[in-house]
Amino acid sequence: MTGKKSNSKLITCEICGVSAARMVKRNKVFGRGRKMIVIEDIPFISRQRCGQTYITRDVMLALDEIRTHRESLTVPKEVAYTPRSPEKI
C-alpha cells in the first residue's frame, strides 16, 4: 500500500493521545479473482511515532457498506495481473 500524505495539521491519535498523527490516503484491495474490489483513496490515520495506521469508525462502516453492496456501489474495471509462479524449495 502506498500512501499520499495530506497537508493537514497534526491530529491527536485516538490510540496514544499524542498529537503526532496525520491523515493519509491509501488504496486497499479486498477479495480475489472476480470478487476482488479495489477501493481508492481511503483515509487512514498514520501515527508518526510508531508508524501504525488505522481507520476511523465512520470509514470502517463505509468500507463495510461498499463490500456488502458491491454490485450497486462499485464500477467494474478490467485489471491485468501476473500470477506468481510457485517457489521452488
N, CA, C and O atoms as a MOPAC input file, in Angstrom:
PM7 MOZYME 1SCF
protein

 N      0.84100 1    -1.17700 1     0.00000 1
 C      0.00000 1     0.00000 1     0.00000 1
 C      0.87800 1     1.22700 1     0.00000 1
 O      1.79900 1     1.34900 1     0.80800 1
 N      0.59200 1     2.12400 1    -0.89800 1
 C      1.31600 1     3.37900 1    -0.88400 1
 C      0.41200 1     4.44800 1    -0.32000 1
 O     -0.80700 1     4.39300 1    -0.47900 1
 N      1.00400 1     5.40900 1     0.33000 1
 C      0.20200 1     6.44900 1     0.96600 1
 C      0.51200 1     7.80700 1     0.39200 1
 O      1.64900 1     8.08900 1     0.01100 1
 N     -0.48900 1     8.63900 1     0.33100 1
 C     -0.31700 1    10.01900 1    -0.06900 1
 C     -0.54000 1    10.86700 1     1.16500 1
 O     -1.62200 1    10.84900 1     1.75200 1
 N      0.48500 1    11.61000 1     1.55900 1
 C      0.32500 1    12.45100 1     2.73900 1
 C     -0.48500 1    13.68000 1     2.37100 1
 O     -0.30000 1    14.27700 1     1.31100 1
 N     -1.37100 1    14.03600 1     3.25600 1
 C     -2.12700 1    15.26200 1     3.04000 1
 C     -1.39100 1    16.40000 1     3.73100 1
 O     -0.49700 1    16.17100 1     4.54600 1
 N     -1.76600 1    17.60400 1     3.40600 1
 C     -1.13700 1    18.77200 1     4.00400 1
 C     -1.85400 1    19.20300 1     5.27400 1
 O     -1.78400 1    20.36800 1     5.66400 1
 N     -2.53700 1    18.27800 1     5.91600 1
 C     -3.30000 1    18.62600 1     7.10100 1
 C     -2.38200 1    18.79600 1     8.30600 1
 O     -1.23200 1    18.35700 1     8.31000 1
 N     -2.92900 1    19.44700 1     9.32700 1
 C     -2.20100 1    19.62800 1    10.56900 1
 C     -2.10600 1    18.30600 1    11.29900 1
 O     -2.80100 1    17.34200 1    10.97800 1
 N     -1.21500 1    18.28300 1    12.30500 1
 C     -1.14200 1    17.10200 1    13.14600 1
 C     -2.45100 1    16.95300 1    13.89300 1
 O     -3.03800 1    17.94100 1    14.33500 1
 N     -2.90400 1    15.73200 1    14.03300 1
 C     -4.13200 1    15.47400 1    14.76900 1
 C     -3.80800 1    14.55700 1    15.94800 1
 O     -2.77900 1    13.88300 1    15.96500 1
 N     -4.68500 1    14.54700 1    16.90600 1
 C     -4.47100 1    13.71800 1    18.08500 1
 C     -4.79100 1    12.27200 1    17.76200 1
 O     -5.87100 1    11.96000 1    17.26000 1
 N     -3.84500 1    11.39500 1    18.05300 1
 C     -4.01100 1     9.96300 1    17.80800 1
 C     -5.04000 1     9.40200 1    18.78100 1
 O     -4.97300 1     9.65700 1    19.98300 1
 N     -5.99400 1     8.63500 1    18.25300 1
 C     -7.02200 1     8.02200 1    19.10100 1
 C     -6.46600 1     6.87500 1    19.93200 1
 O     -7.10700 1     6.44900 1    20.89300 1
 N     -5.30000 1     6.37300 1    19.59000 1
 C     -4.71500 1     5.24300 1    20.31400 1
 C     -3.82700 1     5.71700 1    21.46000 1
 O     -3.99300 1     5.26800 1    22.59400 1
 N     -2.87600 1     6.62700 1    21.17800 1
 C     -1.94300 1     7.04500 1    22.22000 1
 C     -2.24700 1     8.42300 1    22.79000 1
 O     -1.69500 1     8.79100 1    23.82700 1
 N     -3.11700 1     9.19700 1    22.13200 1
 C     -3.49000 1    10.50500 1    22.64200 1
 C     -2.50000 1    11.61800 1    22.37300 1
 O     -2.68100 1    12.73300 1    22.86400 1
 N     -1.45900 1    11.34500 1    21.60400 1
 C     -0.44000 1    12.33900 1    21.30200 1
 C     -0.76200 1    12.99100 1    19.95400 1
 O     -1.24200 1    12.32900 1    19.03300 1
 N     -0.49100 1    14.29300 1    19.85100 1
 C     -0.70700 1    14.99400 1    18.57900 1
 C      0.45900 1    14.70800 1    17.63500 1
 O      1.28000 1    15.58500 1    17.36400 1
 N      0.52000 1    13.50700 1    17.15200 1
 C      1.60100 1    13.09700 1    16.26000 1
 C      1.06100 1    12.17800 1    15.16900 1
 O      1.71600 1    11.20600 1    14.79200 1
 N     -0.10600 1    12.47700 1    14.67300 1
 C     -0.70600 1    11.65000 1    13.62500 1
 C     -1.15400 1    12.55000 1    12.48100 1
 O     -1.49500 1    13.71500 1    12.68300 1
 N     -1.14700 1    11.99400 1    11.28800 1
 C     -1.59600 1    12.71600 1    10.08900 1
 C     -2.56600 1    11.83700 1     9.31500 1
 O     -2.56000 1    10.61100 1     9.43300 1
 N     -3.39500 1    12.49300 1     8.52400 1
 C     -4.30200 1    11.78500 1     7.63900 1
 C     -3.54200 1    11.46400 1     6.34900 1
 O     -2.92300 1    12.34800 1     5.75700 1
 N     -3.58900 1    10.20400 1     5.91500 1
 C     -3.02600 1     9.78300 1     4.63600 1
 C     -4.11100 1     9.03500 1     3.87500 1
 O     -5.02700 1     8.47900 1     4.48200 1
 N     -4.01200 1     9.01800 1     2.55700 1
 C     -4.97700 1     8.28100 1     1.74300 1
 C     -4.26300 1     7.14000 1     1.06000 1
 O     -3.18500 1     7.31200 1     0.49200 1
 N     -4.88800 1     5.95400 1     1.12500 1
 C     -4.29600 1     4.75400 1     0.55100 1
 C     -5.35000 1     3.95700 1    -0.20500 1
 O     -6.55000 1     4.10100 1     0.02900 1
 N     -4.88200 1     3.12600 1    -1.10400 1
 C     -5.74700 1     2.19600 1    -1.81600 1
 C     -5.69100 1     0.86000 1    -1.09400 1
 O     -4.66600 1     0.51800 1    -0.50400 1
 N     -6.77800 1     0.10300 1    -1.13300 1
 C     -6.81500 1    -1.19800 1    -0.45800 1
 C     -7.55000 1    -2.18700 1    -1.33900 1
 O     -8.56200 1    -1.85300 1    -1.95500 1
 N     -7.03400 1    -3.41100 1    -1.39700 1
 C     -7.63800 1    -4.48700 1    -2.17800 1
 C     -8.34200 1    -5.43600 1    -1.21200 1
 O     -7.76900 1    -5.84900 1    -0.20400 1
 N     -9.57900 1    -5.77200 1    -1.52900 1
 C    -10.36200 1    -6.74300 1    -0.76300 1
 C    -10.73000 1    -7.88300 1    -1.69600 1
 O    -11.13000 1    -7.63600 1    -2.83400 1
 N    -10.60500 1    -9.11800 1    -1.24700 1
 C    -11.01200 1   -10.27300 1    -2.03000 1
 C    -10.01500 1   -10.64700 1    -3.10000 1
 O     -8.93100 1   -10.07400 1    -3.20100 1
 N    -10.41900 1   -11.65400 1    -3.92300 1
 C     -9.57500 1   -12.13400 1    -5.01000 1
 C    -10.43600 1   -12.49400 1    -6.21100 1
 O    -11.65100 1   -12.66200 1    -6.10700 1
 N     -9.77200 1   -12.60700 1    -7.34500 1
 C    -10.45300 1   -13.04900 1    -8.56100 1
 C    -11.61600 1   -12.13900 1    -8.93000 1
 O    -11.49900 1   -10.91500 1    -8.88400 1
 N    -12.73200 1   -12.74600 1    -9.29300 1
 C    -13.90900 1   -11.97100 1    -9.70300 1
 C    -14.54900 1   -11.21100 1    -8.55400 1
 O    -15.33500 1   -10.29200 1    -8.78600 1
 N    -14.23100 1   -11.57500 1    -7.32500 1
 C    -14.79900 1   -10.88500 1    -6.16700 1
 C    -13.87700 1    -9.79000 1    -5.63000 1
 O    -14.15200 1    -9.20400 1    -4.58300 1
 N    -12.78500 1    -9.51600 1    -6.34300 1
 C    -11.83600 1    -8.50900 1    -5.90000 1
 C    -12.41900 1    -7.10200 1    -6.03400 1
 O    -13.04600 1    -6.76600 1    -7.03800 1
 N    -12.20100 1    -6.30000 1    -5.01400 1
 C    -12.59100 1    -4.88900 1    -5.03100 1
 C    -11.36400 1    -4.07500 1    -4.67300 1
 O    -10.66100 1    -4.39600 1    -3.71500 1
 N    -11.09800 1    -3.01900 1    -5.43800 1
 C    -10.03800 1    -2.07200 1    -5.11000 1
 C    -10.72600 1    -0.77300 1    -4.72700 1
 O    -11.43000 1    -0.17400 1    -5.53900 1
 N    -10.52600 1    -0.34700 1    -3.51200 1
 C    -11.10300 1     0.92000 1    -3.05100 1
 C     -9.96900 1     1.92900 1    -2.96900 1
 O     -8.96400 1     1.70000 1    -2.29600 1
 N    -10.14000 1     3.03600 1    -3.65700 1
 C     -9.08100 1     4.03800 1    -3.76100 1
 C     -9.30000 1     5.18600 1    -2.77300 1
 O    -10.42600 1     5.50200 1    -2.38800 1
 N     -8.18900 1     5.79200 1    -2.38400 1
 C     -8.18700 1     6.99700 1    -1.54400 1
 C     -8.92700 1     6.83900 1    -0.21900 1
 O     -9.72000 1     7.69900 1     0.16400 1
 N     -8.66300 1     5.74100 1     0.47200 1
 C     -9.25600 1     5.51400 1     1.79200 1
 C     -8.48400 1     6.35600 1     2.80300 1
 O     -7.25900 1     6.25400 1     2.86400 1
 N     -9.15900 1     7.18200 1     3.59400 1
 C     -8.44000 1     7.99600 1     4.58200 1
 C     -8.02700 1     7.16400 1     5.80300 1
 O     -8.86800 1     6.59300 1     6.49700 1
 N     -6.73200 1     7.11100 1     6.04300 1
 C     -6.16200 1     6.43500 1     7.20000 1
 C     -5.54200 1     7.48100 1     8.12400 1
 O     -5.11400 1     8.54100 1     7.66700 1
 N     -5.49400 1     7.18600 1     9.40600 1
 C     -4.73600 1     7.98800 1    10.35200 1
 C     -3.38900 1     7.28600 1    10.49700 1
 O     -3.34200 1     6.09600 1    10.80700 1
 N     -2.30400 1     8.00800 1    10.27800 1
 C     -0.96500 1     7.43600 1    10.36500 1
 C     -0.24200 1     8.06700 1    11.54600 1
 O     -0.07900 1     9.28500 1    11.61800 1
 N      0.18800 1     7.21300 1    12.46800 1
 C      0.90000 1     7.67900 1    13.66100 1
 C      2.37300 1     7.83200 1    13.33400 1
 O      3.02200 1     6.87200 1    12.91700 1
 N      2.90200 1     9.02500 1    13.51700 1
 C      4.29200 1     9.28300 1    13.17200 1
 C      5.27100 1     8.65900 1    14.15500 1
 O      6.38400 1     8.30500 1    13.76700 1
 N      4.88900 1     8.52000 1    15.39600 1
 C      5.81500 1     7.99600 1    16.40300 1
 C      6.15900 1     6.53500 1    16.16000 1
 O      7.32000 1     6.14200 1    16.27800 1
 N      5.16500 1     5.73000 1    15.82300 1
 C      5.41100 1     4.28600 1    15.69700 1
 C      5.11000 1     3.74000 1    14.30400 1
 O      5.41900 1     2.58100 1    14.02400 1
 N      4.51500 1     4.54500 1    13.42700 1
 C      4.21700 1     4.09600 1    12.07000 1
 C      2.92300 1     3.31900 1    11.91700 1
 O      2.59200 1     2.90400 1    10.80600 1
 N      2.18300 1     3.10900 1    12.99300 1
 C      0.90300 1     2.39800 1    12.90800 1
 C     -0.10600 1     3.23500 1    12.13100 1
 O     -0.07100 1     4.46500 1    12.17100 1
 N     -1.00200 1     2.55500 1    11.42500 1
 C     -2.09800 1     3.24100 1    10.74800 1
 C     -3.41100 1     2.60500 1    11.17400 1
 O     -3.47200 1     1.41700 1    11.49200 1
 N     -4.45500 1     3.41300 1    11.17400 1
 C     -5.78000 1     2.89700 1    11.48600 1
 C     -6.81900 1     3.74600 1    10.78900 1
 O     -6.52800 1     4.84300 1    10.31100 1
 N     -8.05500 1     3.22000 1    10.73500 1
 C     -9.14800 1     3.96800 1    10.13800 1
 C    -10.16000 1     4.30800 1    11.22800 1
 O    -10.22500 1     3.64600 1    12.26400 1
 N    -10.93300 1     5.33500 1    10.97700 1
 C    -11.95600 1     5.72700 1    11.94000 1
 C    -13.16600 1     4.79700 1    11.79600 1
 O    -13.28900 1     4.05600 1    10.82100 1
 N    -14.03000 1     4.85700 1    12.76900 1
 C    -15.25200 1     4.04200 1    12.75100 1
 C    -16.10100 1     4.36600 1    11.53000 1
 O    -16.63000 1     3.45900 1    10.88800 1
 N    -16.23800 1     5.65100 1    11.20300 1
 C    -17.05600 1     6.04500 1    10.05100 1
 C    -16.50800 1     5.47400 1     8.74800 1
 O    -17.27100 1     5.02200 1     7.89400 1
 N    -15.18700 1     5.49400 1     8.59700 1
 C    -14.57000 1     4.93600 1     7.39200 1
 C    -14.79200 1     3.42700 1     7.35400 1
 O    -15.11000 1     2.87600 1     6.30000 1
 N    -14.62900 1     2.75200 1     8.49300 1
 C    -14.84800 1     1.31000 1     8.56000 1
 C    -16.27900 1     0.95600 1     8.14900 1
 O    -16.49400 1     0.00800 1     7.39400 1
 N    -17.25000 1     1.71600 1     8.64500 1
 C    -18.64600 1     1.45000 1     8.28700 1
 C    -18.88800 1     1.67000 1     6.80000 1
 O    -19.63100 1     0.91600 1     6.17100 1
 N    -18.26100 1     2.70700 1     6.23200 1
 C    -18.40500 1     2.96100 1     4.80000 1
 C    -17.78400 1     1.82600 1     3.98000 1
 O    -18.36100 1     1.40800 1     2.97600 1
 N    -16.61900 1     1.32500 1     4.39300 1
 C    -15.99100 1     0.20500 1     3.69300 1
 C    -16.85800 1    -1.04600 1     3.77600 1
 O    -17.01600 1    -1.76400 1     2.78800 1
 N    -17.41400 1    -1.30400 1     4.94200 1
 C    -18.31500 1    -2.46100 1     5.09500 1
 C    -19.53500 1    -2.33800 1     4.18800 1
 O    -19.98000 1    -3.32800 1     3.60700 1
 N    -20.06900 1    -1.14400 1     4.06700 1
 C    -21.22100 1    -0.89700 1     3.19400 1
 C    -20.86600 1    -1.18200 1     1.73800 1
 O    -21.64200 1    -1.81200 1     1.02000 1
 N    -19.69600 1    -0.71900 1     1.30200 1
 C    -19.25400 1    -0.95300 1    -0.07400 1
 C    -19.06300 1    -2.44500 1    -0.31700 1
 O    -19.48900 1    -2.96600 1    -1.34700 1
 N    -18.43200 1    -3.12800 1     0.61500 1
 C    -18.19300 1    -4.55900 1     0.44400 1
 C    -19.48900 1    -5.36000 1     0.46900 1
 O    -19.60300 1    -6.35900 1    -0.24100 1
 N    -20.46000 1    -4.94800 1     1.26400 1
 C    -21.73400 1    -5.65400 1     1.35700 1
 C    -22.59000 1    -5.46000 1     0.11200 1
 O    -23.25100 1    -6.39100 1    -0.34800 1
 N    -22.57300 1    -4.24000 1    -0.43300 1
 C    -23.42100 1    -3.90700 1    -1.58800 1
 C    -22.56900 1    -3.61000 1    -2.81600 1
 O    -22.81600 1    -2.64200 1    -3.53600 1
 N    -21.57400 1    -4.44100 1    -3.04500 1
 C    -20.61200 1    -4.18900 1    -4.11000 1
 C    -21.23800 1    -4.04700 1    -5.49700 1
 O    -20.76000 1    -3.25800 1    -6.31200 1
 N    -22.30200 1    -4.80500 1    -5.77100 1
 C    -22.89600 1    -4.75900 1    -7.11400 1
 C    -23.47500 1    -3.38600 1    -7.43400 1
 O    -23.37100 1    -2.92100 1    -8.56900 1
 N    -24.08000 1    -2.73800 1    -6.45500 1
 C    -24.71700 1    -1.44600 1    -6.72600 1
 C    -23.80800 1    -0.25200 1    -6.43200 1
 O    -24.10500 1     0.85900 1    -6.87100 1
 N    -22.71600 1    -0.45300 1    -5.70500 1
 C    -21.87000 1     0.67700 1    -5.29900 1
 C    -20.49700 1     0.71300 1    -5.96900 1
 O    -19.70700 1     1.61900 1    -5.70500 1
 N    -20.20300 1    -0.26300 1    -6.83300 1
 C    -18.89200 1    -0.29400 1    -7.47300 1
 C    -19.02500 1    -0.26200 1    -8.98800 1
 O    -20.09100 1    -0.53300 1    -9.54100 1
 N    -17.93200 1     0.07200 1    -9.64100 1
 C    -17.88200 1     0.12100 1   -11.09600 1
 C    -16.90000 1    -0.95300 1   -11.55400 1
 O    -15.73200 1    -0.92300 1   -11.16800 1
 N    -17.36000 1    -1.90700 1   -12.37500 1
 C    -16.44400 1    -2.95200 1   -12.85400 1
 C    -15.35100 1    -2.36200 1   -13.73500 1
 O    -15.61400 1    -1.48800 1   -14.56100 1
 N    -14.13700 1    -2.83600 1   -13.55700 1
 C    -13.00000 1    -2.42300 1   -14.37900 1
 C    -12.16400 1    -3.64500 1   -14.69300 1
 O    -12.07100 1    -4.57200 1   -13.88800 1
 N    -11.56000 1    -3.63900 1   -15.86400 1
 C    -10.63400 1    -4.70300 1   -16.23500 1
 C     -9.29700 1    -4.42800 1   -15.55700 1
 O     -8.81800 1    -3.29400 1   -15.54500 1
 N     -8.71000 1    -5.45800 1   -15.00100 1
 C     -7.38500 1    -5.31700 1   -14.40200 1
 C     -6.48600 1    -6.41400 1   -14.95000 1
 O     -6.94100 1    -7.51700 1   -15.25600 1
 N     -5.22600 1    -6.10000 1   -15.06700 1
 C     -4.24800 1    -7.08000 1   -15.52000 1
 C     -3.38000 1    -7.47300 1   -14.33500 1
 O     -3.03900 1    -6.64400 1   -13.49200 1
 N     -3.03600 1    -8.73100 1   -14.28900 1
 C     -2.14400 1    -9.17700 1   -13.23100 1
 C     -1.26300 1   -10.28800 1   -13.76600 1
 O     -1.59000 1   -10.94500 1   -14.75500 1
 N     -0.16200 1   -10.48100 1   -13.10600 1
 C      0.74300 1   -11.56200 1   -13.43900 1
 C      0.73800 1   -12.54100 1   -12.28400 1
 O      1.18800 1   -12.21100 1   -11.18700 1
 N      0.22700 1   -13.75900 1   -12.52100 1
 C      0.22300 1   -14.72700 1   -11.42800 1
 C      1.64400 1   -15.10400 1   -11.03200 1
 O      2.52800 1   -15.23200 1   -11.87900 1
 N      1.84400 1   -15.27800 1    -9.73400 1
 C      3.15500 1   -15.68700 1    -9.25100 1
 C      3.34700 1   -17.17100 1    -9.48200 1
 O      2.42700 1   -17.96900 1    -9.30000 1
 N      4.54200 1   -17.52600 1    -9.88300 1
 C      4.82900 1   -18.94800 1   -10.02400 1
 C      5.20400 1   -19.50400 1    -8.65800 1
 O      5.79600 1   -18.79700 1    -7.84300 1
 N      4.86600 1   -20.76000 1    -8.40200 1
 C      5.20300 1   -21.33700 1    -7.10300 1
 C      6.72100 1   -21.34600 1    -6.88900 1
 O      7.48500 1   -21.65900 1    -7.80200 1
 N      7.13000 1   -21.00900 1    -5.70700 1
 C      8.56300 1   -21.00300 1    -5.39300 1
 C      9.06900 1   -22.42800 1    -5.30100 1
 O      8.38400 1   -23.32300 1    -4.80600 1
 N     10.26700 1   -22.61400 1    -5.78100 1
 C     10.89300 1   -23.94300 1    -5.71200 1
 C     11.69400 1   -24.02900 1    -4.44000 1
 O     12.45700 1   -23.12100 1    -4.11000 1
 N     11.52300 1   -25.10200 1    -3.73700 1
 C     12.24500 1   -25.28600 1    -2.47200 1
 C     13.44400 1   -26.18100 1    -2.70000 1
 O     14.19000 1   -26.46500 1    -1.76300 1

